[in-house]
Structure formats: structure tokens, C-alpha cells
Amino acid sequence: AQSVTQLGSHVSVSEGALVLLRCNYSSSVPPYLFWYVQYPNQGLQLLLKYTSAATLVKGINGFEAEFKKSETSFHLTKPSAHMSDAAEYFCAVSGSGGYQKVTFGTGTKLQVIP
Amino acid sequence: NAGVTQTPKFRILKIGQSMTLQCTQDMNHNYMYWYRQDPGMGLKLIYYSVGAGITDKGEVPNGYNVSRSTTEDFPLRLELAAPSQTSVYFCASSYSSSARETGELFFGEGSRLTVL
């Protein structure tokens, strides 16, 4: 079975500081990996997606993530946090059990302190 | 382009009542999904569909039923509502030309259901 583990249900950073949201995955086949963002009272939107083409994936709004097979990790980073980045972030995986079954982590709420 | 549309946005049910959450997409996506979101639990897959006439169970299917008679529509039926079904429900759709690829999921705005 596939799964993702997000370390830290809440993360606080100062405006302008580095954002690091952690995600570790488990999959018995080469996975697809995703980061989605959810703003209050909205559905989820795709930030970025890993499909094995490149280990460093760049997404929208200045976010990027690096796939590290040896560490089974796919951490999300942004060099400088903006107030508008405050949201909940979800890591997701597909592959084991079928590529159309997308499994989400429990989410990390990002707070940006002015 | 409306994307994924869910109705209703809010609903209160009494224990034992039944209802259907409607979901429609206008992007001609082949895959559709229903997730439920509970605080601190992330999203759990209830059911998904790989095309019209084909549905399959996700992680938490008990107490729910789905059908996919057209590409556009994927209603979720709750039979005999229970307090444990109080949640926010999200419908999503995606497109993939291959069963070995995963497309971007496009989500509706959610349906908040309370069972009292």
C-alpha cells in the first residue's frame, strides 16, 4: 500500500524566512508525487508534481520540491515566505494500487508571521 | 469554464436520512473522485471512477454509494446518515491518457455535511 507522512501538522515562519514542509512517502512502485495547497473554504489546487522527469520540481508561487529516492522524501521549500502563503499544504502519492488512486497526507498548516 | 461543480454547499441531515451530493465536471475528464476531509486527518478517498459505468472503492467506502452514468456526473449517495459521516466532501476530476500516469486533480469547492 502507498502512503505519505507529513511531519508537523502546524509550521510557523516569519515573513521572508525559508519555508520547509516535510513529506516522506511509501510506494512499492515508482511513484507520482504531488503537493497541493488549500486556502480557507476552498478546494485543493496543485502546486507541483513529480513524474520522474527531473528530481527537482518547480511549481507555482515560487515553491519547489526535491525527490530523494534514498530518503523516500519529497520536501516542499520556498526561499522567502509571503503572507499570502498562509494555507494548508498536502503531500500526495499515486502508483501502488493503481496510478489513479491518489493518497493524501494529513496536511501541514503554514502560518506566516509578519 | 466552470470546472468541477458540487451541490449543495451546506446540508444538515438527521440520523437515518439519506441524501445525494451532486458533482459535475465540464472538462471532459475521464477520472472522477470523492474524498472526505476531517480535521487533522487529511483527505480520505471514498470512491473513484475511471470512466462512465466503472467505479471502484477507495479507503472509506462504507455507508456510501456512487454511480457514473455519464462522463460529466459522479453523484455520491449517503444511505442512513450517521454522525460519523459529518465531514466536508470534495469531488475531484482528472485526465490521463494512460493508466500508468496520474493527472492533476481538479477539485470542487466542497460540500459541508452535518449529521445530527
Interface residues (C-beta under 8 A of the other chain):
Chain A: S9 Y32 F34 Y36 N41 Q42 G43 L44 Q45 L46 K49 T51 F90 S94 G95 G98 Y99 Q100 K101 V102 T103 F104 G105 T106 G107
Chain B: V4 Y31 Y33 Y35 G40 M41 G42 L43 K44 L45 Y48 V50 G58 E59 F90 A92 S94 S96 A99 R100 E101 T102 E104 L105 F107 G108 E109 G110
